[in-house]
Amino acid sequence: MAAPALSLQIAGWIGNASFFSRFFVQWYTSEREGKSVAPPLFWWLSLVGTVLLGVYSYSRASYVLVLGYAINGLIYARNLRLHRPGATALGVGQLAALGACAAAALVGAAAFEVHRREEADVAWVAVALVAQSAWSSRFVVQWWASERASESHFPRAFWWLSLLGNALLLAYTIHLQDAVLAWGYVPGPIVQVRNLMLGRRSSKTE
């Protein structure tokens, strides 16, 4: 596949910069609070990053990644809503239905990618599907925990799913030989492990 246009590559790198900076914002805030938390700026940076990298992934015909960015974008927007006073929590049935729709859509995207992209390797697309499922489900877990608490926060399961999804997505994007996509997953484990440490420390002090 030919390299994306320069404008798309720039958009991809700006998306990566947004994702890099969001975790430094979250990390800094969490260090100050002594526990894993996310300020509104984290979610705004996440939205910018997911839109730009979603567009870039579409140009690469990586439909599993595109759909993953779309799913996460909806969850980012919901977390911003939870930061506002008077936000109404979603019920278990609504969350279950949304999760089932997202899972079905990811499977469909994987099948479509294998069909449309000639050089697609079925095994690697399967890895991407598992990776994106873990990567997206972390925010479903986070979303559910936030809905129950009526505020945006991160449970420990979020960071464990992040580690799994991050590692598999890094492997997949390296397989694609795409520096823009791969570098988006390089710094993740550092932040994820640190947040697990903060979560363990805060649970001991409560």
N, C-alpha and C positions, 0 to 999 in steps of 0.2 A: 504493500500500500504506500502511495506517495506521501511525503511529509505534508502536514497541514500548512496552510498559508501562514505567513509571518504574523498577521493580525490575530489568528487563532492561537498561535504559539504564545504570543504576548498575553492574550486573554487567559490562557492556561497558567502561565507563570504568575499573573496577578491573582488568579484564584488560589494558587499554592501559597502565595504570600499572605492572603487572607486567612487560610487555614493555619499556617505557621503562627501568625500573630494572635489568632483567637486562643490558641492553647497557651501562649505566653501570658495573655490577659487572664485566662482562667487559672493558670498556675500561680501567677502573682497574687490574685485575689484569694485563692485557696491557702497560700502560705500565710497571708495576713490573718485569715480567719481561723487557721489551724485545722481546717476540714475542707473536703471537696465541695466547692460551690461554683456557680456560673453567673456572672453579671450579665445584664442585657447586651452589652457590647459583644460578648462571646457569640450570642445568637445572631446578631447583625452581621458580624464577620463571617459566620458560618453560612448565612444566606448568600452573601456576595460570592464566597468561594464555591458553593455548590452550583450556583447558576453558571458561573464562568467555566468551571471544570465540566459541568454537564454539557455545555455547548461544545467544548473541546472534545469530549468523549464521543459526542454524536458525530463529529467530523472524522473520528477514527473508527466509526461503525462499531463501537463497543457498547452495545445496547444494554447489556447487564449493568455496566457502570452508569450509563445514562439514567436508567430507571432507579438505581440506588440513590443517585444524587437527587432525583425528583422526590423519592419517598422521604429522604432525610430533610429535604427542603421544607416539606409540609410539617415535619416534626419541629424543625427550628422555628417556623412561624407560630406553631402552637405554644412553644415555650415562651416566646415573646408575649403572647396573649396571657399566659399564666403569670407574667410579671405585673400585669395590670390589675388594679383592684376590681373585685366583683367577678372574676373569671369563674365560669361554671364548669365543674369537672364533668368529664365524660363517664358514662357508665361502663360496666364490664362488657356488656353485650356489644356496645358500640366499638370499644377497643378491640374485641375479639373479631368482629366483622371486618374492621379496617386491617387487622393483621392478616386475616385469611386472604383478603383481596390483594394485599401487598405480596404475599407469598406466591399466589397464583400468577400475578403479573411478572414476578421475577423469573419463574419457570418459563412463562411465555416468551420473555425477553431473551432468555438463553437459547431457546429453540429457534427463535427468529434470527439471532446472531449466527448460529451455526448454518442456517439456511442461506442467509444473505452475504456473509463474509466468506469468500472462497478459501482464504488461508486459515480460517478458524479451526483450531484443534479441539475436538470434542472433549478430550480429557481436561484441557486447560480451561475451556468454557465452564466445565463442571466445577473446577476449582474456583473460578470466578463466582459461580452461583452460590457455592457454599460460603465463600468469603463475604460476598455481598449480603447474604442472608444473616450472617453473624454481625456484620458491620451495621446493617440496618436494624436488626433486632435489638442491638444495644440501646438504640434510641426508643424502641418500643418499651423496653424495660424501664428506661429512664422516664419516659412519658407516663407510664403507668404509676411509677413511684411518685412522680410530680403531681399527677392527678389526685392521688390519694392524700397527698400532703397539701394540695392546693397551692403549691409553690414549686418553682423549678429547682431541682437538686439532683445529684448523682448518687445512686446506690453503688455498692462495690461490684455488683454483677455487671454494671455498665462498663467498668474498666477491664474486667476479665474478657468480656465479649469483644471489647476494643482491641485487646492484645491479639486475640485469635484472628479477628477479621483483618487487622492491620498486617499481620505477618503473611497471611494468605494473599491479600491484595498486593502487597509489595512483591511477592513472588510472581504473581500474575502479570503485573505491569513491567517487571523486569523481563519476563518472557516476551512481552509485546515489544521490548526494546524501545520504550517510550520514556525519555528522561522526564518530560513534563509530568506524566502520570505517576511515575515511580517516585520522584522526589516528594510528592505529596504525602507519601507514607513512611518516609525515612525517619522523621523526628518523633513520630507517634509513640513508640515504645518507651521513650524516656519520660514523657509526660504521663503515660498510662501507669508505669511502674511507680512513679512518684505519687500519683493520686491514690494508688492502692496502699502505699505506705501511710499517707495522710489519713485515709479512711480507717486503717487499722489503729492508728494512734488515737484518733478521735473517739472510736468505739470503746477504747480502753478507759478513756477519761470520763465517759458518760455514766 
